[in-house]
C-alpha cells in the first residue's frame, strides 16, 4: 500500500543535518572494489535502495561484499576480467546509475548478464549505453527503445573505442570507461559538455591510468585497458544532491540556520549551490578539504530572501538532479527564474520536467514550460500549497515537494513515501529532528 506523507509549515530549522553518502560515489566504490584485487574498505557508503541493489549485483558477479557497520563496508574483488556470470537476473531496482555502470562492467567479461529494474527503470532508455558498447563488440538484447529487461553478452575480446557522447551523461561515460578497463589498448570518451568525474577520480585511486585533456571538441578522457586494480580505502562524502533538500528548506523557512557537514563540493556537482548563491542565498563553505580525491566542505545555510535568475543550459550537467528542488526555491523567490536546457530531465526516474511543473501548478505557483525550458514565477509572498503530489517512483520529486510544504501556507502531501529510501533513507526523521513537520497524517503533520 502506498504510504502518503504530509509536510506542513516547519518551525525554524536549526542544528546539524548529517546527509547520507554520495549516491554516485557509492555505486562506483562497490563496482571498482569488485573489479580490484584485494580489500576495499568503504566509509560513509549510502545505504539507500539504489546502492544496496548494486551491492547485491557485485555479490552476484562473485565479489565478496560485507556490511561491517553503519556506512562501513568491505569488498574483496575479483580483478578486471575476473567476474563470474550471475546465476540470476540482476535487479537494479530504481537505479539508472546502477544499471548503466553495471552494463559497462558486465560488458568486460565473456559472460551473459540479464538486467531488470522497477517500473520506473524499465521505462528508461539504455540504448545510449548499448550503442557504444556494441561498437566495442558487446551484444545487447533489449526491449523496444533499448529499454530493460535486457541482456548484455560480453565478447571474448573487447575492442577499445573512441566515442563522443551524444548526450551529456556521466553514466554513459562511466559505462564506457568501465568496459574499457577490460579492452586491450586505450579507450577514449570525448564529452562536449563536462559531466561529473567521479569515475575518473576513483579509477586513478584504484591504480588505473586515466588521462584527461581539454580540446576544442570537448574533454578527452582516456583509460588504459587491462590495469591491475588494487583494493583501496574509500571515504564517501555526503551527497550534495541530497544536501540540496535540507539546504533549500533552510533557505525558505524563516529563522533557519543549519550546518551540513562533509558535503561533496566537486565543481561538476555544485551547480545548484552556485545558482542559489546567485539568487542571494546565505550559504557559507567552511573546513574545505580533500577526501579520497574528492573536495568536501561543511555548509552553513541560513534563511534568505531569494530573487529569480536565469540559469544557463551549460550548467545543467552539474545540477541535473537538483532542478526539482531549485524550482521549489524559485517558487518562493521574488521574480521569475528561467531554467534552460532541461531535456535530460524528461528521462530521469520520472519525467521530472513535467512532474515539477505540474506539481508546482497544483500548489498554486505560476509556471511555464517552453520546449526544454522551465520558468517559475516566484511571487515572493508565499506559496499556497494544499495539494497532493503523485511521486511516480521518483525520490527527488517526493523530497522536493515535502520541502515546498515546509514553507507553504497550507500542507503539501506526497502520495507515496517509499521512493525516498532510494537515495535518502531517514529523510523524514532527520528533517523533523531539526524542526520540520513531516507526518503520516495531515492533522498531526
Ligand atoms: C549520475 C549521473 C547523472 C545523474 C544520476 C547519477 C552518475 O545521470 O542524474 O543521478 O552517478 O553518474 P546522467 O549522467 O545520465 O545525466
Boltz pocket constraint, residues with backbone or C-beta under 6 A from the ligand:
constraints:
  - pocket:
      binder: B
      contacts: [[A, 23], [A, 24], [A, 25], [A, 97], [A, 168], [A, 169], [A, 170], [A, 171], [A, 172], [A, 174], [A, 195], [A, 196], [A, 320], [A, 321], [A, 344]]
      max_distance: 6.0
